[in-house]
Amino acid sequence: MPKYRMIAPKIDKMPWQDKPQGNLNGPLWRYDQNPVIGRNPLPGVARIFNSAVMPYEGAFIGVFRGEQTNGVSYIYLGHSKDGVKWEFEPEKIQFVDEAGKPFMPIYAYDPRLVKVEDTYYIMWCQDFYGAAIGMAKTKDFKTFTRVENPFLPFNRNAVLFPRKIHGNFVMLSRPSDSGHTPFGDIFLSESPDLKFWGLHRHVMSRSSNWWESLKIGGGAAPIETSEGWLLFYHGVTNTCNGYVYSIGGAILDIDKPSKVKYRCENYLLTPEQWYEERGFVPNVTFPCATLHDPDTGRIAIYYGAADSYVGLAFGYMDEIIDYIKDHSKTDWNDTDIGRR
């Protein structure tokens, strides 16, 4: 039995591979058949990466960043029986407005997928007179209705919490600029109705740790545990050869998630394999989703690799939480409520 408690629906057959022998330098290990999605996955799409999946009707479903051969990103729907081998619908997701009329974004990338109560929500980055967050809802993965853009530009990396907190929807985001942002902290906002957002709070800043010294951003939807919200996020550093994206971990207060309880000073995963170091944008590991089972404590992380592939990494909740706590380094910007 896991030492900590995970509050989430049970998953009977999630993708998994036992921990390999040898030094891992952390609580995560990679699937030895990575990447699980390679190049040219369907006609007209050169690369799929930075994508999100979740259980659905006894199998798995996902929203995928498909970089078309013309360079424009859209979101595609994918299906899988085992969470590893994916089949993609050939046409990009057709979004509509509340009246059912076509309402497509100019582009859409880095989607996240979260279920809150009986509805699935997709968040992505799009053009709203500058880089901003788009959002849609569905109950059947057939009709995708866009809701109001939650924030003004410029913003990216929006992630909903999987349940309301004190009656409100809660979302993480990373205010930025409209370019390839060389800065960024994680903030939290609340909404009673997905139309009006407020109660904005600062969560975390970039740190002095080398792997997240430039900027940070939300990754997978937070996982509710007895220790708090387990958050996988990305941290970025700048080198003489460009940016490097690593995966970090933190634990947020369960009732006031703008307060950081623990924050790991070490990365949990950093580019080391060929599919992470070599690609359209080299040296990227970018977390976007997890599958997690409360009975076993198993966690599978889906991450984008080098803006070219999708990889899988695995870990146990107990080991991940203990590792974050044992290597935690926080400052007052993390542990206060984030209001000024």
C-alpha positions in Angstrom: 0.0 0.0 0.0 1.3 3.5 -0.8 2.5 5.6 2.2 0.6 8.6 0.9 -2.9 8.8 -0.3 -3.8 9.8 -3.8 -7.3 11.2 -4.4 -8.1 10.2 -8.0 -10.2 7.6 -9.9 -8.7 4.2 -10.2 -7.1 3.1 -13.5 -7.2 -0.6 -14.1 -4.7 -0.9 -16.9 -2.4 2.1 -17.1 0.9 2.0 -19.1 3.7 0.9 -16.9 7.3 -0.5 -16.9 9.1 -1.6 -13.7 12.0 0.4 -12.5 15.3 -0.6 -14.2 18.5 -1.4 -12.4 21.2 1.2 -12.0 21.5 4.8 -10.9 18.6 7.0 -11.9 19.6 10.2 -10.2 16.0 10.8 -9.2 12.6 9.1 -8.7 11.6 8.8 -12.4 12.7 6.4 -15.2 12.0 6.5 -18.9 10.0 3.9 -20.9 12.6 1.9 -22.8 10.6 2.0 -26.0 10.5 5.8 -26.1 9.5 7.8 -28.1 6.0 6.5 -28.1 5.0 8.9 -30.9 7.5 9.6 -33.6 7.7 11.9 -36.6 5.2 12.1 -39.4 2.4 10.5 -37.4 -0.4 11.2 -39.9 -0.7 12.9 -43.3 0.0 16.6 -43.2 1.5 16.5 -39.7 5.2 16.4 -39.3 5.5 16.2 -35.5 3.3 15.5 -32.5 4.6 16.6 -29.1 3.6 18.5 -25.9 0.3 16.7 -25.7 -2.1 15.6 -23.0 -4.0 12.3 -22.3 -6.4 10.8 -19.8 -8.5 7.7 -19.2 -11.8 7.5 -21.1 -14.4 4.7 -21.3 -12.0 1.9 -20.3 -9.2 3.1 -22.7 -7.3 6.4 -23.2 -7.9 9.6 -25.1 -5.7 12.6 -25.8 -5.4 16.0 -27.3 -2.2 16.4 -29.3 -0.2 19.3 -30.6 0.2 18.5 -34.3 2.7 20.6 -36.0 1.5 20.6 -39.6 3.9 20.5 -42.5 3.2 24.2 -43.2 4.5 25.0 -39.7 1.1 25.8 -38.1 0.1 23.9 -35.0 -3.4 22.6 -34.3 -4.9 20.2 -31.9 -5.7 16.6 -33.0 -7.6 13.9 -31.2 -6.0 10.5 -30.5 -7.2 7.2 -29.1 -5.3 4.3 -27.5 -6.2 1.0 -25.8 -3.0 0.9 -23.8 -1.8 4.5 -23.5 1.3 3.7 -25.6 0.1 2.9 -29.2 -1.9 5.8 -30.5 -4.3 6.3 -33.5 -5.1 9.8 -34.5 -8.2 11.3 -36.2 -7.0 12.7 -39.5 -8.7 16.1 -39.2 -7.9 18.7 -36.6 -10.4 19.2 -33.8 -13.3 21.4 -35.0 -14.1 23.9 -32.3 -17.5 25.6 -32.2 -18.9 28.6 -30.2 -21.8 28.4 -27.7 -24.2 28.6 -30.6 -22.7 25.7 -32.4 -21.1 27.7 -35.2 -17.5 27.0 -36.3 -15.0 28.9 -34.1 -11.5 27.8 -34.9 -8.3 29.4 -33.5 -5.7 30.7 -35.9 -3.3 28.3 -34.3 -3.3 26.2 -31.2 -0.5 24.4 -29.3 0.6 22.8 -26.1 -2.8 21.5 -25.0 -3.7 20.3 -21.5 -6.7 18.1 -20.8 -8.4 18.0 -17.4 -11.7 16.6 -16.1 -13.6 18.7 -13.6 -16.8 17.0 -12.3 -18.6 15.7 -15.5 -16.9 17.9 -18.1 -13.5 17.7 -19.9 -11.7 20.9 -20.4 -8.9 21.6 -23.0 -6.6 24.6 -22.6 -4.0 25.6 -25.2 -2.0 28.6 -26.3 -3.4 30.5 -29.2 -3.5 34.0 -30.9 -5.7 36.5 -29.1 -4.0 39.6 -30.5 -0.9 38.1 -29.1 0.0 34.8 -27.4 -2.9 33.9 -25.0 -4.8 31.0 -23.6 -7.7 29.4 -25.4 -10.2 27.0 -23.7 -12.9 24.6 -24.7 -15.2 22.0 -23.1 -16.6 18.6 -24.1 -18.5 15.8 -22.5 -18.3 13.3 -25.4 -15.1 14.2 -27.4 -17.3 14.8 -30.4 -18.5 18.4 -29.8 -15.8 20.8 -28.6 -17.3 24.1 -27.4 -15.0 27.0 -26.9 -15.5 29.1 -23.7 -14.3 32.6 -23.1 -10.6 33.1 -23.2 -9.7 33.3 -19.5 -7.0 36.0 -19.6 -5.7 38.9 -21.7 -2.5 38.3 -23.6 0.2 37.6 -23.0 0.0 34.2 -21.3 0.8 30.5 -21.7 0.9 27.2 -19.9 -2.6 27.1 -18.5 -3.5 24.1 -16.3 -6.8 23.6 -14.5 -6.9 21.8 -11.1 -9.0 18.6 -11.4 -11.6 19.8 -8.9 -13.0 23.1 -7.6 -11.4 24.6 -4.5 -13.8 26.6 -2.2 -16.4 26.4 -4.9 -14.2 28.0 -7.6 -12.4 26.7 -10.7 -8.6 27.2 -10.2 -6.1 27.6 -12.9 -2.3 27.9 -13.1 -0.8 30.1 -15.8 2.4 31.8 -16.8 2.1 35.4 -17.8 4.7 36.2 -20.5 5.2 38.2 -23.7 4.4 37.3 -27.3 7.8 36.1 -28.2 9.9 33.1 -27.0 9.6 34.4 -23.5 12.9 34.8 -21.7 11.1 35.1 -18.3 8.1 33.8 -16.4 6.7 32.7 -13.1 3.7 30.5 -12.3 0.5 32.3 -11.1 -2.9 31.0 -9.9 -6.4 32.4 -10.7 -9.9 31.5 -9.7 -13.3 31.7 -11.3 -16.8 30.8 -10.3 -18.1 30.3 -13.8 -15.1 30.1 -16.3 -16.0 33.6 -17.5 -14.7 35.9 -14.9 -11.3 35.3 -13.4 -9.7 36.9 -10.4 -8.2 36.3 -7.0 -4.8 36.2 -8.8 -2.0 34.9 -6.7 1.7 34.3 -7.3 2.8 30.6 -6.8 6.4 30.2 -7.8 9.3 32.2 -9.4 12.2 30.9 -11.3 15.0 30.0 -8.9 18.8 30.0 -8.5 18.9 26.3 -9.4 20.7 26.1 -12.7 17.9 24.1 -14.5 15.2 26.6 -13.8 17.1 29.9 -13.6 15.4 31.5 -16.6 11.7 30.7 -16.3 9.2 28.1 -15.2 5.7 27.1 -16.3 2.9 24.7 -15.4 3.0 21.2 -16.8 0.6 18.4 -16.0 -2.6 18.9 -14.0 -1.9 18.8 -10.3 -2.5 15.5 -8.6 -4.4 15.6 -5.3 -2.6 13.7 -2.5 -2.6 13.6 1.3 0.5 15.8 1.3 -0.9 18.4 -1.0 -1.2 19.0 -4.7 1.7 17.2 -6.5 2.8 19.4 -9.4 5.1 18.5 -12.3 6.3 21.7 -14.1 9.0 22.7 -16.5 12.0 24.8 -15.7 14.2 26.5 -18.3 17.9 27.5 -18.3 19.9 29.4 -20.9 23.1 28.0 -22.2 25.7 29.0 -24.8 23.8 26.5 -27.1 20.3 27.7 -26.3 17.5 26.9 -23.9 17.2 23.6 -22.0 13.8 22.5 -20.6 13.8 20.1 -17.6 11.0 18.6 -15.5 10.6 19.8 -11.9 8.4 18.9 -9.0 6.6 20.7 -6.2 3.9 20.2 -3.6 1.3 22.9 -3.1 -1.0 23.4 -0.1 -4.2 21.5 -0.5 -6.5 24.4 0.5 -4.4 27.4 -0.5 -2.5 26.1 -3.5 -0.7 29.4 -4.1 1.4 28.4 -1.1 4.3 26.0 -1.9 5.0 23.4 0.8 7.9 21.7 -0.9 9.9 22.4 -4.0 12.6 20.1 -5.3 15.9 21.9 -5.9 16.9 19.1 -8.3 15.2 18.4 -11.6 13.2 15.2 -11.9 14.1 14.7 -15.5 16.4 16.5 -17.9 17.3 15.9 -21.5 19.7 13.0 -21.7 18.4 10.7 -24.4 18.8 11.2 -28.2 15.1 11.9 -28.7 15.3 14.7 -26.0 18.6 16.2 -27.1 18.1 16.0 -30.8 15.1 17.3 -32.7 13.4 20.4 -34.1 14.1 22.2 -30.8 16.9 20.3 -29.0 17.2 19.7 -25.3 13.5 19.7 -24.3 11.6 17.6 -21.8 8.2 19.2 -21.4 5.5 17.6 -19.1 1.9 18.0 -20.2 -0.1 15.1 -18.6 0.0 12.2 -16.1 -1.9 9.0 -15.7 -2.0 8.1 -12.0 -3.6 5.2 -10.1 -4.4 5.6 -6.3 -4.3 1.9 -5.5 -0.8 1.3 -6.7 0.6 4.9 -6.5 1.9 4.5 -10.0 2.3 7.7 -12.1 3.0 7.8 -15.8 4.2 11.2 -17.2 3.7 12.1 -20.8 6.2 14.7 -22.0 7.2 16.4 -25.2 10.8 15.7 -26.3 12.8 18.1 -28.4 9.5 19.5 -30.0 9.5 16.4 -32.1 8.3 13.4 -30.1 6.2 12.2 -27.1 8.0 10.3 -24.3 6.8 8.4 -21.3 8.4 8.4 -17.8 7.3 6.4 -14.7 7.5 6.8 -11.0 5.8 5.9 -7.7 3.9 8.6 -5.9 5.6 7.7 -2.5 9.1 7.9 -4.0 8.4 11.1 -5.9 6.9 12.9 -2.9 9.7 11.7 -0.6 12.3 12.8 -3.1 10.7 16.3 -3.4 10.5 16.6 0.4 14.1 15.4 1.0 15.5 17.8 -1.6 13.2 20.7 -0.9 14.4 24.3 -1.1 11.9 27.1 -0.8 12.0 30.8 -0.1 9.4 33.3 1.0 8.2 33.9 -2.5 7.2 30.2 -2.5 5.7 29.8 0.9 3.6 33.0 1.3 0.1 33.4 -0.1 1.3 35.2 -3.2 -0.7 38.4 -2.7 0.8 41.9 -2.7 
